[in-house]
Amino acid sequence: MTRPDGPIVVGVSPNTGSPTALRWAAEEASLRSTKVRAVLAWRPLRAPAAPAGRPPATVVSVASTDYAAEAQETLRGFVAKALGSDEAVECLAVRGNAVSALLSAAHGAQLIVVGEPRAGRVAAVRASLVAPLLLAQAECPVVVMPGAFFGSS
């Protein structure tokens, strides 16, 4: 359910950093006297699969990395680069896919803002699926920045 004092949630692409969406969300939040909640969805890397589905001859372990901390640091970097600082923005790195992460972070939000994937065809196609799913499932309005569909300008 939307709250009049809820934040503006902005999806941040791990590929582009979504600077246009972040700037637009920050300006809109200022007009509405509310805060911005930037959300970056992340997933841990998987060990490579063996050819033809056979078990690998040796066990390959993925280095024990704190993916959550790395995602949080990446998100703060994107926000600071787009807005000059990350101090006034609530940054949430959420494990999972983009749609689930944004929907859970948008509980009580005024808006969800999604931005412009421009880092290759695969990223553009994946991101082009995010906006329609959000439009169908979100409990608040969804703003889709120009270029969010198929990476067009």
ZASE-596628 format. One record per residue (C-alpha): residue number from 1; x, y, z; residue in three letters. Coordinates in nm, 3 decimals. Example, Ala and Ser with C-alpha at 12.3 -4.5 7.8 and 13.67 -1.06 7.14 Angstrom:
// ZASE-596628
(finu 1,(1.230,-0.450,0.780),'ALA')
(finu 2,(1.367,-0.106,0.714),'SER')
END
This chain:
// ZASE-596628
(finu 1,(0.000,0.000,0.000),'MET')
(finu 2,(0.125,0.346,-0.092),'THR')
(finu 3,(0.195,0.589,0.193),'ARG')
(finu 4,(0.196,0.966,0.133),'PRO')
(finu 5,(0.520,0.992,0.332),'ASP')
(finu 6,(0.675,0.682,0.171),'GLY')
(finu 7,(1.005,0.694,-0.014),'PRO')
(finu 8,(1.070,0.699,-0.384),'ILE')
(finu 9,(1.233,0.368,-0.471),'VAL')
(finu 10,(1.475,0.362,-0.761),'VAL')
(finu 11,(1.612,0.048,-0.922),'GLY')
(finu 12,(1.984,0.070,-0.986),'VAL')
(finu 13,(2.131,-0.140,-1.266),'SER')
(finu 14,(2.451,-0.325,-1.177),'PRO')
(finu 15,(2.568,-0.255,-1.534),'ASN')
(finu 16,(2.498,0.116,-1.582),'THR')
(finu 17,(2.434,0.250,-1.232),'GLY')
(finu 18,(2.111,0.410,-1.362),'SER')
(finu 19,(2.230,0.772,-1.327),'PRO')
(finu 20,(1.928,0.922,-1.505),'THR')
(finu 21,(1.684,0.731,-1.286),'ALA')
(finu 22,(1.876,0.827,-0.970),'LEU')
(finu 23,(1.883,1.197,-1.061),'ARG')
(finu 24,(1.515,1.200,-1.156),'TRP')
(finu 25,(1.418,1.019,-0.835),'ALA')
(finu 26,(1.626,1.261,-0.625),'ALA')
(finu 27,(1.461,1.563,-0.788),'GLU')
(finu 28,(1.114,1.414,-0.742),'GLU')
(finu 29,(1.188,1.326,-0.379),'ALA')
(finu 30,(1.295,1.684,-0.318),'SER')
(finu 31,(0.967,1.813,-0.464),'LEU')
(finu 32,(0.770,1.570,-0.246),'ARG')
(finu 33,(0.982,1.625,0.067),'SER')
(finu 34,(1.060,1.257,0.099),'THR')
(finu 35,(1.364,1.031,0.074),'LYS')
(finu 36,(1.512,0.815,-0.199),'VAL')
(finu 37,(1.565,0.444,-0.148),'ARG')
(finu 38,(1.811,0.310,-0.407),'ALA')
(finu 39,(1.793,-0.065,-0.465),'VAL')
(finu 40,(2.046,-0.289,-0.637),'LEU')
(finu 41,(1.963,-0.658,-0.679),'ALA')
(finu 42,(2.255,-0.900,-0.662),'TRP')
(finu 43,(2.322,-1.270,-0.683),'ARG')
(finu 44,(2.637,-1.460,-0.580),'PRO')
(finu 45,(2.852,-1.606,-0.854),'LEU')
(finu 46,(2.809,-1.974,-0.920),'ARG')
(finu 47,(3.087,-2.226,-0.965),'ALA')
(finu 48,(3.132,-2.315,-1.333),'PRO')
(finu 49,(2.939,-2.619,-1.452),'ALA')
(finu 50,(3.116,-2.922,-1.591),'ALA')
(finu 51,(3.074,-2.993,-1.963),'PRO')
(finu 52,(2.776,-3.213,-2.058),'ALA')
(finu 53,(2.645,-3.203,-1.703),'GLY')
(finu 54,(2.917,-3.431,-1.569),'ARG')
(finu 55,(3.061,-3.366,-1.227),'PRO')
(finu 56,(3.392,-3.179,-1.245),'PRO')
(finu 57,(3.708,-3.382,-1.201),'ALA')
(finu 58,(3.818,-3.138,-0.933),'THR')
(finu 59,(3.604,-2.934,-0.704),'VAL')
(finu 60,(3.611,-2.568,-0.801),'VAL')
(finu 61,(3.522,-2.341,-0.516),'SER')
(finu 62,(3.413,-1.985,-0.559),'VAL')
(finu 63,(3.628,-1.765,-0.338),'ALA')
(finu 64,(3.454,-1.677,-0.016),'SER')
(finu 65,(3.350,-1.326,-0.098),'THR')
(finu 66,(3.110,-1.105,0.087),'ASP')
(finu 67,(2.883,-1.039,-0.211),'TYR')
(finu 68,(2.639,-0.837,-0.004),'ALA')
(finu 69,(2.912,-0.596,0.109),'ALA')
(finu 70,(3.047,-0.566,-0.246),'GLU')
(finu 71,(2.698,-0.497,-0.383),'ALA')
(finu 72,(2.638,-0.236,-0.111),'GLN')
(finu 73,(2.969,-0.066,-0.191),'GLU')
(finu 74,(2.894,-0.073,-0.565),'THR')
(finu 75,(2.551,0.078,-0.504),'LEU')
(finu 76,(2.691,0.357,-0.286),'ARG')
(finu 77,(2.946,0.431,-0.559),'GLY')
(finu 78,(2.675,0.455,-0.827),'PHE')
(finu 79,(2.464,0.683,-0.607),'VAL')
(finu 80,(2.757,0.909,-0.519),'ALA')
(finu 81,(2.862,0.933,-0.883),'LYS')
(finu 82,(2.511,1.022,-1.001),'ALA')
(finu 83,(2.416,1.257,-0.715),'LEU')
(finu 84,(2.750,1.380,-0.581),'GLY')
(finu 85,(2.692,1.206,-0.247),'SER')
(finu 86,(2.513,0.903,-0.107),'ASP')
(finu 87,(2.438,1.059,0.233),'GLU')
(finu 88,(2.073,1.150,0.173),'ALA')
(finu 89,(1.989,0.820,0.002),'VAL')
(finu 90,(1.896,0.494,0.171),'GLU')
(finu 91,(2.098,0.230,-0.017),'CYS')
(finu 92,(1.973,-0.128,-0.017),'LEU')
(finu 93,(2.162,-0.411,-0.185),'ALA')
(finu 94,(1.911,-0.696,-0.197),'VAL')
(finu 95,(1.990,-1.056,-0.281),'ARG')
(finu 96,(1.761,-1.182,-0.555),'GLY')
(finu 97,(1.622,-1.073,-0.888),'ASN')
(finu 98,(1.543,-0.712,-0.972),'ALA')
(finu 99,(1.164,-0.742,-0.969),'VAL')
(finu 100,(1.147,-0.917,-0.630),'SER')
(finu 101,(1.405,-0.679,-0.479),'ALA')
(finu 102,(1.219,-0.370,-0.598),'LEU')
(finu 103,(0.877,-0.496,-0.493),'LEU')
(finu 104,(0.996,-0.581,-0.142),'SER')
(finu 105,(1.179,-0.249,-0.106),'ALA')
(finu 106,(0.877,-0.057,-0.236),'ALA')
(finu 107,(0.637,-0.155,0.041),'HIS')
(finu 108,(0.471,0.176,0.131),'GLY')
(finu 109,(0.659,0.368,-0.139),'ALA')
(finu 110,(0.512,0.658,-0.335),'GLN')
(finu 111,(0.682,0.556,-0.661),'LEU')
(finu 112,(0.917,0.305,-0.816),'ILE')
(finu 113,(1.157,0.444,-1.075),'VAL')
(finu 114,(1.344,0.220,-1.318),'VAL')
(finu 115,(1.605,0.334,-1.560),'GLY')
(finu 116,(1.799,0.300,-1.872),'GLU')
(finu 117,(1.999,-0.016,-1.941),'PRO')
(finu 118,(2.248,0.055,-2.216),'ARG')
(finu 119,(2.524,-0.197,-2.150),'ALA')
(finu 120,(2.466,-0.454,-2.421),'GLY')
(finu 121,(2.181,-0.647,-2.571),'ARG')
(finu 122,(2.140,-0.911,-2.297),'VAL')
(finu 123,(2.123,-0.647,-2.022),'ALA')
(finu 124,(1.873,-0.446,-2.226),'ALA')
(finu 125,(1.648,-0.747,-2.289),'VAL')
(finu 126,(1.656,-0.851,-1.921),'ARG')
(finu 127,(1.582,-0.498,-1.806),'ALA')
(finu 128,(1.305,-0.464,-2.062),'SER')
(finu 129,(1.128,-0.743,-1.873),'LEU')
(finu 130,(1.158,-0.567,-1.536),'VAL')
(finu 131,(0.935,-0.269,-1.614),'ALA')
(finu 132,(0.631,-0.466,-1.739),'PRO')
(finu 133,(0.649,-0.701,-1.440),'LEU')
(finu 134,(0.669,-0.406,-1.202),'LEU')
(finu 135,(0.376,-0.237,-1.377),'LEU')
(finu 136,(0.169,-0.552,-1.329),'ALA')
(finu 137,(0.266,-0.621,-0.967),'GLN')
(finu 138,(0.355,-0.296,-0.791),'ALA')
(finu 139,(0.122,-0.140,-0.536),'GLU')
(finu 140,(0.237,0.210,-0.632),'CYS')
(finu 141,(0.295,0.399,-0.958),'PRO')
(finu 142,(0.598,0.296,-1.165),'VAL')
(finu 143,(0.801,0.552,-1.359),'VAL')
(finu 144,(1.002,0.412,-1.650),'VAL')
(finu 145,(1.278,0.639,-1.774),'MET')
(finu 146,(1.324,0.683,-2.151),'PRO')
(finu 147,(1.545,0.417,-2.301),'GLY')
(finu 148,(1.447,0.149,-2.051),'ALA')
(finu 149,(1.295,-0.068,-2.323),'PHE')
(finu 150,(1.555,-0.251,-2.532),'PHE')
(finu 151,(1.823,0.007,-2.455),'GLY')
(finu 152,(1.688,0.269,-2.695),'SER')
(finu 153,(1.778,0.633,-2.648),'SER')
END
